[in-house]
Amino acid sequence: MPRKVVSGPDYDDEYGDDYDEYDDDYDDYGETGHGDTQLPMKEEKESLKKSSGAVPVLWRCSMCMFDNHESMVYCEMCGVFRESFIKSSKDGSIKVNRIPSDSGKPLMPKSDSTKVPLKTRTADFGGDTEIKNAGISHEKAVSSTQSASVGSSSGTGKKVKHIALPEDVPVERTTQLISDHFQLKEEQSSRAGSSAENEDAAQKLSSDIHKLGLEKNEVDVAKTCLPEEYKPEKWMFADEESGVPSQLNLAIVGHVDSGKSTLSGRLLHLLGKISKKDMHKNEKEAKEKGKASFAYAWAMDESSEERERGVTMTVAVAYLETKKYRVVLLDSPGHKDFVPNMISGATQADAAILVVDACSGSFEAGMDGEGGKSVGQTKEHAQLIRSFGVEQLIVAVNKMDAVGYSKERFEFIKVQLGSFLRSCNFKDSSVIWIPLSAVENQNLINIPSDGHLTSWYQGFCLLEAIDSLQLPSRDVSKPLILPICDVIKSQSTGQLAAFGKLETGAIRNGSKVLVSPCGEVATVKTIERDSNSCDIARAGDNVAVSLLGIEGSKLVPGGVLCNPGFPVLVSNFLELRVLVLDVTIPILVGYQVEFHIHHVKEAARVTKIVALLDKAGKPSKTAPRFLKSKQNAVVQVTLESPVCVQEFSKCRALGRAFLRSSGSTIAVGVVMRVLGQDKS
């Protein structure tokens, strides 16, 4: 049974408490008689003093350069034997010839605070076993432990491995044993050479320890590459002859009860995406609950809570095909309580349909809010959609049947809303106005049949307007970025999958991806697009990606899948350029806000107002004390938790931000600089 580390006169004060608990155990071990006989410490010291004489002399260890008393046959520091003392008798046994040292140096006191005393069992050459007191420094303890020598620990209670030397060990074996365990040179003299040789030995020992540490702690860390160093592979580029239509992500937004879900459900039904059986079931259940007009809306609002309340609460996703596009419908909630959900889902949009209720009073409520005292969701959604980067907009003036397909009402809405859209930087040439009725199926996929409407309108139907939209540029030449919108259950594998829109780059089965913000690398197992498995997905596609080599809990909405060599930044301290919307309370330093960026929401506060910006974008010389409506400014915000983010100039999808407070959007903007981590 190995000895435990005990306390002694030379250990550090900081280890005092740790060593005290071992004192009693070690004393008990000696008193009970288990193990070999132990010489008392005081008697050993007295015998050492007597043998030293009036003028103590030393011999220097060739391994650690510790000055030992001439009576010691091995180094008191590291345990290395004094080679000149080892002789062989004719019968093959080991004997020690004690010859006086001629160094003549006085014994120096041992006052090094780094030495940790250690009691180890050593084999006496007379056949008896003694317990010798050896002070060992921390660094030398490491080296002796790594070389599997007659060892000791550095004073942390580790077990000690010892080598026993029996009396009948031949000289050749002993010499080899000493050489293997202590790496001594056989040609060294009894005085261990000159001081220069000792220094070389110490340097070699230090170098070996350093190399050992490097080999033990060597970690292969992938270096972050610059974006300009990225080179896309051939498979990432789409084959023009494949015949697969391009994907268009179309957000449907607007004020609550404007008919967004009904319009989406009706469109899907007309295009054969909803079976007659499912439609009949929805109509029956809607009538039973006294909501017959919600039958088409229930094709999108599938949860029991949404059907009970009669409002959309989350972004519903559906798929349809036109002559030109494979369309992903993103049916967004219109109630002001669920605007954060609308932001999270509709931020994937390439274009949008803004649904407006033509009924008297409903359109006004969508513009000016209830009682005209706040901003309605028609205005707020239009501002948000533009801040998402959407430039193309279809304004669907719904429920025209309720106003008798009045041209005057349509023109009034067009003038009022058109003026506001221009203030949001929508171009007139990029806005398409379409009067329709979703319930009556007027002007959806075919030209209208009602004479009241055809008498003054000869423009596009809704489906034709969708085909007239232009796709934004898809950049597959940049590194992969896939913000995670939601975590869903894969239909093919049954495991959790990251769902979202590929913003840049491409991905295929077997690809390595970095999952942020957890920082773990995983392998793509399967890819699903439009609920169908596929091998490759490219920028612009909405996909569900199943991964291998990572726990499902590490996949969270607001995370990002990216190229391992080109990771996205994770920060909680950002500098933004913002446009302040219609606010009733000025924005001050310390103002608490909800910070929205792609699919994540975090509590934040405005920590600094850097400057105001004029119409030309030039900053003011002095920082303002507060911000009010319609002002452009540069501000710094600190988030409670870090988020995946990029500067707007590098990645637009990860660089758009929104500030909300008290249920309203107070500012929209872009990330100018990522300032790192704010620990305050």
C-alpha positions in Angstrom: 0.0 0.0 0.0 1.6 3.3 -1.0 2.1 6.0 1.5 0.0 9.2 1.6 1.6 12.6 1.3 2.2 14.2 4.7 3.0 17.7 5.8 6.5 18.8 6.6 8.4 22.0 7.5 9.0 23.3 3.9 5.6 23.3 2.1 3.7 26.3 0.9 1.2 28.0 3.2 -1.5 27.7 0.6 -1.4 23.9 0.7 -1.6 23.8 4.5 -5.2 22.9 4.8 -5.0 20.2 2.2 -2.1 18.5 3.9 -3.4 18.7 7.5 -6.1 16.1 6.8 -3.4 13.5 5.8 -1.3 13.9 9.0 -3.4 11.6 11.2 -3.7 9.0 8.5 0.0 8.7 8.0 0.8 8.6 11.7 -1.8 5.9 12.3 -0.3 3.9 9.5 3.1 3.8 11.2 1.7 3.0 14.7 -0.5 0.1 13.7 2.5 -1.8 12.3 1.1 -2.3 8.8 4.1 -2.0 6.5 7.7 -1.6 7.3 9.3 0.0 10.3 9.6 3.8 10.2 12.5 5.7 11.7 11.4 8.8 13.6 12.1 12.0 11.9 14.0 13.5 14.9 16.3 10.5 15.2 17.1 10.6 11.5 18.0 14.3 11.6 20.2 13.8 14.7 22.1 11.0 13.0 22.5 13.1 9.9 24.0 15.9 12.0 26.5 13.5 13.7 27.7 12.0 10.5 28.3 15.4 8.9 30.9 16.5 11.4 31.8 20.0 12.3 32.1 21.1 8.7 29.4 19.6 6.5 30.4 18.7 2.9 28.2 18.1 -0.1 28.0 16.3 -3.4 26.0 17.7 -6.2 23.4 15.6 -8.0 24.0 15.4 -11.8 20.3 15.3 -12.5 18.8 18.1 -10.5 22.0 19.8 -9.2 20.8 19.6 -5.6 23.5 19.7 -3.0 23.3 16.5 -0.9 25.2 15.5 2.3 28.2 13.3 1.8 26.5 10.5 3.8 23.6 10.3 1.3 24.0 7.5 -1.4 21.1 9.0 -3.4 19.9 12.5 -4.1 17.6 13.7 -1.4 15.7 15.8 -4.0 15.1 13.5 -7.0 16.2 10.1 -5.8 19.0 9.6 -8.3 21.8 7.3 -7.0 25.4 8.4 -6.7 26.9 6.1 -9.3 30.4 6.1 -7.9 29.0 4.5 -4.7 27.5 1.5 -6.5 29.9 -1.5 -6.6 29.6 -5.2 -7.2 30.9 -7.9 -5.0 32.0 -11.2 -6.2 28.8 -12.9 -5.2 26.8 -10.5 -7.4 25.2 -8.5 -4.5 25.1 -4.8 -4.4 27.4 -2.9 -2.0 28.0 0.7 -1.3 31.5 2.2 -0.8 31.3 5.5 1.1 34.0 7.8 -0.1 34.3 11.3 1.1 33.3 14.1 -1.1 36.0 16.7 -1.9 33.6 19.5 -2.7 34.1 21.0 0.7 31.1 23.2 0.3 29.2 24.1 3.4 25.7 22.8 3.7 23.2 25.4 2.5 19.8 25.7 4.3 16.8 24.5 2.3 14.4 27.4 2.3 12.8 27.0 -1.2 9.1 27.6 -0.7 8.3 25.6 -3.8 9.6 22.4 -2.3 6.9 20.0 -1.1 8.1 17.4 1.3 7.3 13.8 0.5 7.9 10.5 2.3 8.7 7.7 0.0 9.7 4.1 0.5 13.2 3.4 -0.7 15.1 0.1 -0.7 18.1 0.1 1.6 21.1 -1.7 0.2 21.5 -3.7 3.4 18.2 -5.4 2.8 16.2 -3.2 5.3 13.5 -0.8 4.2 13.6 2.7 5.4 11.3 5.7 5.1 13.3 8.6 3.8 12.2 12.2 3.9 12.7 13.8 0.5 11.7 17.4 -0.5 10.6 17.6 -4.1 9.7 20.7 -6.0 6.6 20.7 -8.1 8.4 20.9 -11.5 10.8 18.1 -10.7 8.0 16.0 -9.4 6.3 16.2 -12.8 9.4 15.2 -14.6 10.0 12.2 -12.3 6.4 11.1 -12.6 6.3 11.3 -16.4 9.5 9.2 -16.6 8.1 6.5 -14.3 11.0 6.8 -11.9 11.2 5.9 -8.2 8.7 8.4 -7.7 6.6 10.7 -5.8 3.7 13.0 -6.4 3.8 16.7 -6.2 2.0 16.8 -2.9 -1.5 16.3 -4.1 -2.3 12.9 -2.6 -1.6 10.8 -5.7 -0.4 7.3 -5.3 3.4 6.7 -5.6 4.9 3.9 -7.7 8.2 2.4 -6.3 10.8 0.1 -7.6 12.3 -2.4 -5.2 15.9 -3.5 -5.6 16.6 -7.0 -4.2 20.0 -7.9 -3.0 20.7 -10.4 -5.7 20.3 -8.0 -8.6 23.4 -8.2 -10.8 25.4 -5.1 -11.5 24.6 -5.0 -15.2 20.9 -5.1 -14.5 21.2 -2.4 -11.9 23.1 -0.1 -14.2 20.6 -0.6 -16.9 17.7 0.0 -14.5 19.3 3.2 -13.3 19.9 4.3 -16.9 16.3 3.5 -18.0 14.6 5.3 -15.1 16.8 8.2 -14.4 18.5 8.6 -17.9 22.0 8.9 -16.5 25.2 8.6 -18.4 27.4 5.6 -17.4 30.5 7.6 -17.9 29.7 10.3 -15.4 32.2 10.7 -12.6 31.5 10.6 -8.9 31.5 14.4 -8.7 28.8 14.5 -11.5 31.1 16.5 -13.9 31.6 20.2 -14.1 29.1 22.9 -13.6 28.8 23.4 -17.4 27.8 19.8 -17.8 25.3 20.2 -15.0 23.7 23.2 -16.7 23.5 21.3 -20.0 21.7 18.4 -18.2 19.3 20.8 -16.6 18.5 22.5 -19.9 18.0 19.1 -21.6 15.6 18.1 -18.8 13.7 21.4 -19.1 13.5 20.9 -22.8 12.2 17.4 -22.5 9.5 18.5 -20.0 8.5 21.4 -22.3 8.2 19.0 -25.3 6.2 16.6 -23.2 3.8 19.4 -22.3 3.4 20.5 -25.9 2.7 16.9 -27.0 0.1 16.5 -24.3 -1.7 19.7 -24.9 -1.4 19.9 -28.6 -4.9 20.6 -30.1 -5.8 20.8 -33.8 -7.7 24.0 -34.1 -9.2 25.0 -37.4 -8.1 28.5 -38.4 -10.7 31.0 -39.4 -10.4 32.0 -43.0 -11.2 35.3 -44.6 -14.3 35.5 -46.8 -12.3 36.4 -49.9 -10.4 33.1 -49.5 -13.5 31.0 -50.0 -13.8 29.1 -53.2 -17.1 27.4 -54.0 -17.2 23.9 -55.4 -18.7 23.0 -58.8 -21.6 21.0 -57.3 -22.8 24.2 -55.5 -23.9 25.8 -58.8 -27.3 25.0 -60.1 -27.7 23.1 -63.4 -29.8 25.3 -65.7 -31.0 22.2 -67.6 -32.4 20.5 -64.5 -35.9 21.9 -65.2 -36.6 22.6 -61.5 -38.5 25.9 -61.0 -36.9 28.5 -58.9 -38.1 29.0 -55.3 -39.8 32.2 -54.3 -40.4 32.9 -50.6 -43.6 35.0 -50.3 -44.7 36.5 -47.0 -48.4 37.3 -46.5 -48.7 40.2 -44.0 -51.3 42.7 -42.9 -53.6 43.9 -40.2 -55.5 41.4 -38.0 -58.8 40.1 -39.6 -57.8 41.4 -43.0 -58.3 37.9 -44.5 -54.6 36.7 -44.8 -55.2 33.1 -43.8 -58.5 32.9 -45.8 -56.7 34.2 -48.9 -53.9 31.6 -48.4 -56.2 28.7 -47.8 -58.4 29.6 -50.8 -55.4 29.9 -53.1 -54.1 26.5 -52.0 -57.5 25.0 -52.5 -57.9 26.4 -56.0 -54.5 25.0 -57.0 -55.3 21.6 -55.7 -53.0 21.6 -52.6 -55.9 20.9 -50.2 -57.9 17.7 -50.8 -61.7 17.7 -50.9 -61.8 15.5 -47.8 -59.7 18.0 -45.8 -61.7 20.9 -47.0 -65.0 19.2 -46.2 -63.7 18.5 -42.7 -62.7 22.1 -42.2 -66.1 23.4 -43.4 -68.0 21.0 -41.1 -65.9 21.9 -38.0 -66.2 25.6 -38.7 -70.0 25.4 -39.0 -70.2 23.5 -35.7 -68.3 26.3 -33.9 -70.3 29.0 -35.6 -67.4 30.2 -37.7 -68.3 29.0 -41.2 -66.4 31.8 -42.8 -63.1 30.5 -41.3 -63.2 27.2 -43.2 -60.4 28.2 -45.7 -58.4 30.0 -42.9 -58.3 26.7 -41.0 -56.3 25.2 -43.8 -53.4 27.4 -42.4 -54.4 27.8 -38.8 -54.2 24.2 -37.6 -53.7 24.5 -33.9 -56.7 24.3 -31.6 -55.8 27.6 -29.9 -55.7 29.5 -33.2 -59.0 28.1 -34.2 -60.6 28.9 -30.9 -59.4 32.5 -30.8 -59.9 33.0 -34.5 -56.4 34.6 -35.1 -53.1 33.3 -36.5 -50.5 33.1 -33.8 -47.4 31.7 -35.6 -46.1 31.8 -39.1 -47.7 29.0 -41.1 -45.8 27.6 -44.1 -47.4 26.1 -47.2 -46.2 25.3 -50.7 -47.7 25.9 -54.1 -46.5 26.0 -57.7 -47.2 28.6 -60.4 -46.1 28.6 -64.1 -42.8 30.2 -63.1 -42.0 29.6 -59.4 -42.2 27.1 -56.6 -43.7 29.3 -54.0 -43.3 29.1 -50.2 -46.2 30.9 -48.5 -45.4 32.4 -45.2 -48.7 33.2 -43.6 -47.9 35.7 -40.8 -49.9 36.7 -37.7 -51.6 40.1 -37.9 -52.4 40.7 -34.2 -50.1 43.1 -32.5 -49.3 40.6 -29.7 -47.7 38.3 -32.2 -45.6 40.7 -34.2 -42.4 39.1 -32.8 -43.5 35.8 -34.4 -44.2 37.7 -37.7 -40.7 39.1 -37.6 -39.1 35.7 -37.0 -41.0 34.0 -39.9 -41.4 36.7 -42.5 -37.7 37.7 -42.4 -37.1 34.9 -44.9 -39.3 36.6 -47.5 -38.1 37.5 -51.0 -41.3 39.4 -51.7 -44.6 40.0 -49.9 -48.3 40.3 -50.2 -49.8 43.1 -48.0 -53.4 42.2 -47.5 -55.7 45.2 -46.8 -59.3 45.1 -45.6 -61.4 47.3 -47.9 -64.3 47.5 -45.4 -65.1 51.0 -44.0 -63.3 51.5 -40.7 -61.2 48.3 -41.0 -58.7 49.9 -43.4 -58.4 53.0 -41.2 -57.8 50.8 -38.1 -55.0 49.1 -39.9 -53.4 52.5 -40.7 -53.9 54.4 -37.5 -54.7 51.8 -34.9 -57.7 51.6 -32.6 -59.1 55.1 -32.1 -56.3 56.6 -34.2 -54.0 56.8 -31.2 -51.4 54.3 -32.3 -49.8 52.7 -35.4 -51.9 49.9 -37.0 -50.4 46.6 -38.2 -50.8 47.6 -41.8 -48.3 50.3 -41.3 -46.1 48.4 -39.0 -46.0 45.3 -41.2 -45.1 47.5 -44.2 -42.3 49.1 -42.4 -41.0 45.7 -41.2 -41.2 44.1 -44.6 -39.2 46.9 -46.1 -36.6 46.6 -43.4 -36.3 42.9 -44.2 -34.9 44.0 -47.5 -38.1 43.2 -49.5 -38.5 45.6 -52.4 -41.3 44.0 -54.4 -44.8 44.2 -52.9 -48.3 43.1 -54.0 -51.1 45.1 -52.2 -54.1 42.8 -52.2 -57.2 44.9 -51.4 -59.4 42.2 -50.0 -63.1 42.0 -49.2 -64.0 44.2 -52.2 -67.4 42.3 -52.3 -68.3 44.0 -48.9 -68.0 47.5 -50.6 -69.7 46.5 -53.8 -66.4 46.4 -55.8 -66.3 50.2 -55.5 -63.6 51.8 -57.6 -63.8 54.9 -55.4 -63.0 52.9 -52.3 -60.1 51.2 -54.1 -58.6 54.4 -55.3 -59.0 56.0 -51.8 -57.0 53.1 -50.3 -54.4 53.3 -53.0 -53.8 57.0 -52.4 -53.7 56.8 -48.6 -51.5 53.6 -48.4 -49.4 54.5 -51.4 -48.2 57.7 -49.8 -47.1 55.8 -46.7 -45.4 53.1 -48.8 -43.3 55.7 -50.6 -42.2 57.0 -47.2 -41.0 53.5 -46.5 -38.8 53.7 -49.7 -41.0 51.4 -51.7 -40.9 52.4 -55.4 -44.1 52.8 -57.3 -42.9 50.6 -60.0 -42.3 47.8 -57.5 -45.8 47.9 -56.0 -48.7 46.0 -57.7 -52.3 46.9 -56.6 -54.9 44.1 -57.0 -58.6 44.3 -55.9 -60.0 40.9 -55.0 -62.3 38.9 -52.8 -60.9 35.7 -51.3 -64.3 34.4 -50.1 -66.0 35.0 -53.4 -63.0 33.8 -55.4 -62.7 36.9 -57.4 -59.5 37.8 -59.2 -57.4 35.1 -57.5 -56.2 32.7 -60.2 -58.4 33.8 -63.0 -59.8 37.1 -64.3 -62.8 38.2 -62.2 -66.3 37.1 -63.2 -68.2 39.9 -61.4 -69.2 42.6 -63.8 -68.9 45.3 -61.1 -65.2 44.7 -60.9 -64.5 44.0 -64.5 -66.1 47.3 -65.5 -63.2 49.3 -64.2 -60.3 46.8 -63.6 -58.4 44.9 -66.3 -55.1 44.2 -64.6 -53.4 41.1 -63.2 -55.1 38.5 -61.2 -53.2 37.5 -58.0 -51.5 34.4 -59.5 -50.3 36.4 -62.5 -49.0 39.1 -60.2 -46.9 36.5 -58.3 -45.4 35.3 -61.6 -44.5 38.8 -62.5 -42.2 39.2 -59.5 -38.5 39.0 -60.0 -36.2 36.8 -57.9 -33.5 38.5 -55.9 -30.0 37.4 -56.5 -28.9 34.1 -55.0 -25.3 34.0 -53.9 -24.0 30.5 -53.8 -20.4 31.7 -54.2 -20.2 32.7 -50.6 -19.8 30.5 -47.5 -22.8 28.7 -46.1 -25.2 30.6 -43.9 -28.5 29.0 -42.8 -30.2 30.8 -39.9 -32.4 28.4 -37.9 -36.0 29.6 -38.0 -37.4 26.6 -36.2 -36.6 23.1 -34.9 -39.0 20.6 -36.3 -39.3 16.8 -36.5 -38.0 15.4 -39.8 -40.6 13.4 -41.7 -38.0 11.1 -43.2 -35.9 10.3 -40.1 -38.2 11.3 -37.2 -35.4 13.2 -35.5 -35.1 16.9 -34.8 -34.1 19.0 -37.8 -33.1 22.6 -38.3 -35.5 24.5 -40.5 -34.7 27.7 -42.3 -33.8 29.5 -45.4 -30.4 29.2 -47.0 -29.2 32.8 -47.3 -25.8 32.1 -49.0 -23.9 29.1 -50.2 -25.0 25.5 -50.7 -25.3 22.3 -48.7 -25.5 18.6 -49.4 -25.7 15.3 -47.7 -22.5 14.5 -45.9 -21.4 18.2 -45.6 -19.7 19.3 -42.4 -21.4 22.3 -40.8 -20.6 24.4 -37.7 -23.6 24.9 -35.4 -23.6 28.3 -33.8 -23.7 29.6 -31.1 -22.8 26.3 -29.4 -19.7 26.0 -31.7 -20.0 22.2 -32.4 -19.3 20.6 -35.8 -21.9 18.2 -37.2 -22.5 16.2 -40.4 -25.6 16.6 -42.6 -27.6 13.4 -42.6 -30.7 14.4 -44.7 -32.1 17.5 -46.4 -35.8 18.0 -46.9 -37.2 20.7 -49.3 -41.0 21.1 -49.6 -41.4 18.0 -47.4 -39.5 16.0 -49.9 -35.9 14.6 -49.6 -33.2 16.0 -51.7 -29.4 15.7 -52.0 -28.5 19.4 -52.5 -30.0 22.7 -51.4 -28.8 26.1 -52.5 -29.2 29.7 -51.5 -32.9 30.7 -51.4 -34.2 27.3 -50.6 -36.2 26.6 -47.4 -35.0 23.3 -46.0 -35.1 21.1 -43.0 -31.6 19.7 -42.2 -31.1 16.6 -40.0 -27.6 16.4 -38.4 -25.3 13.7 -37.1 -22.9 14.1 -34.2 -24.8 16.7 -32.2 -27.5 16.6 -29.6 -30.9 17.9 -30.6 -30.9 20.3 -27.7 -28.0 22.3 -29.3 -30.3 23.2 -32.2 -32.2 26.3 -31.3 -34.2 29.0 -33.2 -31.9 31.9 -33.7 -28.9 29.6 -34.2 -27.0 29.4 -37.5 -25.5 26.6 -39.6 -22.4 27.8 -41.3 -19.1 26.7 -42.9 -16.7 25.5 -40.2 -13.9 27.5 -41.8 -16.0 30.7 -42.0 -17.9 30.9 -38.7 -20.4 33.7 -38.0 -19.8 36.0 -35.1 -21.4 35.7 -31.7 -21.7 38.9 -29.7 -23.8 40.9 -27.3 -22.4 44.4 -28.0 -23.3 46.0 -31.3 -23.3 49.3 -33.0 -26.4 50.0 -35.1 -27.6 52.6 -37.6 -31.3 53.0 -36.9 -34.3 54.9 -38.2 -36.6 55.8 -35.3 -40.3 55.2 -36.2 -43.4 56.9 -34.7 -42.6 57.0 -31.0 -44.4 58.8 -28.2 -41.5 58.5 -25.7 -38.0 59.6 -26.6 -35.2 57.0 -26.7 -32.7 57.8 -24.0 -29.4 56.1 -23.0 -30.3 53.1 -20.8 -33.6 52.7 -22.6 -34.8 49.0 -22.3 -35.9 47.4 -25.6 -36.6 44.1 -27.2 -33.9 43.4 -29.8 -34.9 41.3 -32.8 -32.4 40.0 -35.3 -33.3 37.2 -37.9 -35.1 34.5 -35.8 -34.0 35.5 -32.2 -35.3 38.0 -29.7 -33.2 39.3 -26.8 -33.7 41.8 -24.0 -31.3 44.8 -24.5 -30.6 48.4 -23.6 -29.3 51.4 -25.4 -25.9 52.0 -23.9 -24.8 55.0 -26.0 -26.2 57.4 -28.6 -23.1 58.0 -30.8 -24.4 60.6 -33.3 -27.4 61.8 -35.4 -27.2 61.3 -39.2 -28.4 63.9 -41.7 -30.1 63.0 -45.0 -26.7 62.5 -46.6 -25.7 60.1 -43.9 -23.1 62.4 -42.3 -22.8 62.1 -38.5 -23.3 65.1 -36.2 -20.4 66.6 -34.3 -22.0 66.2 -30.9 -24.0 63.2 -29.6 -27.7 64.0 -28.8 -29.2 63.4 -25.4 -32.2 61.5 -26.9 -33.8 60.3 -30.1 -37.3 61.2 -31.4 -39.5 60.2 -34.3 -38.1 60.1 -37.8 -34.5 60.6 -36.8 -31.6 58.6 -38.2 -28.9 57.8 -35.7 -26.0 55.6 -34.7 -26.4 53.8 -31.4 -24.8 51.1 -29.4 -26.8 48.4 -27.7 -25.9 45.7 -25.2 -27.8 42.4 -25.2 -28.4 40.2 -22.2 -27.2 37.2 -24.1 -25.0 36.9 -27.2 -26.6 36.3 -30.6 -25.3 35.1 -34.0 -24.7 38.3 -36.0 -22.7 39.7 -38.9 -22.2 43.2 -40.1 -24.8 44.2 -42.7 -22.1 44.8 -45.3 -21.0 41.2 -45.0 -24.4 39.4 -44.6 -27.7 41.2 -44.9 -29.8 38.5 -43.4 -27.7 38.5 -40.2 -27.2 42.2 -40.1 -30.8 43.6 -39.9 -32.1 44.5 -36.5 -35.4 45.8 -35.0 -36.0 47.5 -31.7 -39.4 47.1 -30.0 -40.9 48.4 -26.8 -44.3 48.2 -25.2 -45.7 46.1 -28.0 -44.6 48.4 -30.8 -41.7 48.6 -33.2 -39.8 51.8 -32.3 -36.8 51.6 -34.6 -35.4 49.5 -37.5 -31.8 49.4 -38.6 -28.7 47.5 -39.6 -25.6 46.3 -37.8 -22.7 48.6 -38.5 -20.1 47.0 -36.2 -19.8 44.0 -34.0 -18.1 45.3 -30.9 -17.5 42.0 -29.1 -18.6 41.0 -25.6 -19.8 43.6 -23.1 -19.3 42.1 -19.6 -20.7 45.1 -17.8 
